Structures are given as structure tokens and as C-alpha cells.
Amino acid sequence: MLKIWGRANSINVQKVLWCCGELGLEFERIDAGNDFGVTGTAAYLALNPNGLVPTIEDGDYQLWESNVIVRYLAHRAGKGLLFPADTKTRFDAERWMDWQATVFWPALRPLFIQLIRTRPSRRDPAVISRSEELSLAAVRILDAWLAGRRFLAGDAFSMADIPAGVAVHRWYELDTVHPEVRHVRGWYDLMKERHPFRDVVMTPLS
């Protein structure tokens, strides 16, 4: 059985759990990371030398990096499900998965850390302001893209929507300004209609 190492409230672990829910995959999840520890042990570092979550074990195969795990599971399940069969559509999906990791989440993460994991007395207004600015700029990029399509890689839900979906959920849940971005809002509403999204992602931020 597929084994997933990582705490359920991690944004990166949630990508993998949501993907498994969409594909109907059975798995065993082991708490690891933050207060659970584990990630600094020799046994875990042998699986993932970065000491981060998630890591999966699929039989005798180990894999880390959340977006890569989502790609792997989607590909393993077969093209045409979450993994687009058309080459250009597939790389549209790949592009937006990488964008979430390199643009959107780096912009949003400092705001998340400040508002969720930092005591009010220790928050840095300059960090908050800058992160709000960069996050909104990223959301507007997403909004412009979604103006002409239902999902990130065309007319069908795919692996592309998972990384952005967990990040957009956090943006909406944070106590920050949310200007009207109607295409993102419409797409986010589609995410909220999906049972795995509700079960895995729509949980209290921590």
C-alpha cells in the first residue's frame, strides 16, 4: 500500500492527499514534521535527505517533492484522468504546477507565517505588507489566465489545479484584503465542490 509521510495540515502534504482522494487511491499516512518530529531521524533522512514532508513510499520506490509526487501519482493512474493525454495540455499543467511552487507560494508563505504561526506582538508589518502585495500580484496573474478557461489546463480538472488550489484556499482564509478576482473566485468555487478538496484542504489553518 502507498505510504505517505507528513502531517495532514501541511500545504504540501495536502496536495498529495487531495490527489489520492481524486484518484481513489488507498494509502497509509504517518504523521511527520513540525511537532511530530520524525523528519530529523536517520531513518527518515534515508528516505528524504531534505528532512521535509511529504515523502511517499510506493513499494520499494521512494519519492519526495510534493508537486512531483502529484505528477507521479497522476501519471501512474493513467493519462486522461488527472494527467492530461494531450502534450500541450500536459505542459500547461506542468507550467502552473511549477508556478505555484516558484511564484505563488513563495509570495504567500511569509503572510501565512506571520498571520498564522507568529504571535501578534512579534509580527512584522513590513513583511506582511510586502507579502500581501506579491500574493495579490500572483492571484491577478492566475485570474487573467482563468478568464478564458474553466480549469488551469483547459476544460477538465487536472493535476494542474491541485497545487494552486491549496494555495488559493490559504489566501482566501487569511485575514487580508481580497479584492474582486472573479475568475479566480469562480474557479475556487469549483474546487470547493470537490469532495476530496473539502475533506483534505478545507480545514483550519495551522
N, C-alpha and C positions, 0 to 999 in steps of 0.2 A: 504493500500500500504506500502511496505517496506520503512522505513525511515533510511537514513544514515547520521550520524553527522560527519562532518570532511571536511577540506579544500582539494580541488582537487589536490594540489601539494604535499601532504603528501605521502611518500612512503607506509605507512600502509593503508591509505585510498585508494590509487591506487590499492592495492591488491584486495580490496572489489569491487571497481568499475569495474576492469578488469574481475573479476569473474562474476559479474552481466551481463556484456556485453557478455561473453561466453555463459551464460545460458539464455540470452534473458529476464532477469528479469526487470520489471518496478520498479522504485524507486523514492523517493524524497530525494535530498541531501541538507543538511543545512550546510552552512559554519560555521566552528568552529575550534578553535585552532590558535595559534600564533597571528597575528594581528587582527584576527576576534574576539578574546576573547571567550566568552561563556563558555569555559570549567571550569572556576572557579566559575561559578554561582551555587547556591544551587540546582536549577532545574537540571542542567547537572550532578552535583556530585551525585544526587539521581539515575541517570542512570548509571554512571560510576564513582565510588569513586576515581579512579586514576587521574581523570581530564585530560585524554588523548583522542586522536582520533585514530581510529574510534570507534563509538558506533552505533549499529543498534537497531531499534525498529521494530519488526515483529509482528504486532498486539499488544497484551499485553505482549510480550516477549522481554526482553532487553538482549543484548549480547555485550561484548567488548573483546579485543584481536584480532588483525587482522587475524592471521592465523587460529584461532578458528572460526572466522566468515566465512572465506572461506570454512573451513571444513563443517560448519553448512549449508551454502547455497548449497554446492555441494551435501551433503547428502540429503537435503530436495528436491533437484531436481531429485534425483533418482540415484541408482548405475548404473555404466556403462557410465555415462556422464563424469563429472569431478571426480566423486567419484568412484574409482576402485571397481568392484564387487568381484574380487579375493582377498582373505585375505592377502596373501603375497605381492601382488602388492599394496594393500591399505597401508600396513605398510611401504613399500618402500617410498610411497608418504608421509606418516606421518613423516618418518625419515628426509627426505630432507626439509620438511617444518620447522621442529624444528631446523635443521642445519642452515638454513638461519637466524633464529632468535637468535641462541645461538653462532654461529661461524662467519658466513659471515658478517652479518650486524654490529655486534659489532666491527669487524675488519675494515670495510669500513667507518662506520659512522664518526669517527674522521677526516678522509680525506675529506669527504663530508662537514663537518662543517668548516674545515679550508679553503677549496678552494672555497666554495660557500657562506658561511654565515659569514666569517671573513674578515675584511679589510686586504689587503696585508701587511700593516705596523704592524699588530698585529698577523700575522701568526707565528706558532712555527715550525721551520724546523725539530726539533726532533720528534714532534707529527706527522708531515707529513711523515717523513721517516719511522717511525715505522708502521704507518697505511698502507703505500704503501707495506711494506714488508709482513704484516699479510694478507692484502687483496689479494695479489698475491698468497700467500700460499693457501688461501681458493679457489681461482679460479683454481689453479692447482689440488686441490682435486676434484673439480667439473669436470675438464677436463678429469681426469683419469676415473671417473665414466662414463662419457658420451662416452668414447671410444668404449664401447660395446653396446650402445643403442641410440635410436633416441630421446627419451624424458627421463625425470628423473625417471619415473616409468614405463619404458618399451617402447613399440612401439606406444603408444597413448598419446596425450596431456591429462594432468590431473591436478588436484588441486596442485600437487607437483611442477609444473613448474611456478606457479604464484609468490610465494614469491621470489624464486631465480631469476625469470625473471626481476622483478622490481629492484633488487639489481645489477644484471649484467648490466642492462641498465645504471645505475648510474656509475658503474665502467668504462664502455666504454666512457661515456660522460665527465668524469672528466679529467682535464688536468694532466695526469700522464702517466707513462710508461705502455704500453700494449704489453708485449711480446706475441709471437705467441702461442695461445692455440686453435688449430684448431677445436677441438671437441666442446669447448665452443662457438667458433665463429660460427660454423655450426648450433648449437642449437639456438643461439641468432638470427641468420638469420631466422630460422623457427618462432621464436617469432614475428619478425618484419613482417612476412607475415599475421599475425592475425589482423583483423580489430580492435577488442577491445584493443589490445596492442597498436596499433598505435594511436588510439583515446585517450586512457587514459594515457599511460605511456610515449609515445614519445613526451613529452612537455618540454619546457625549465626548467632546474633545478633551484630551488629557495628555 
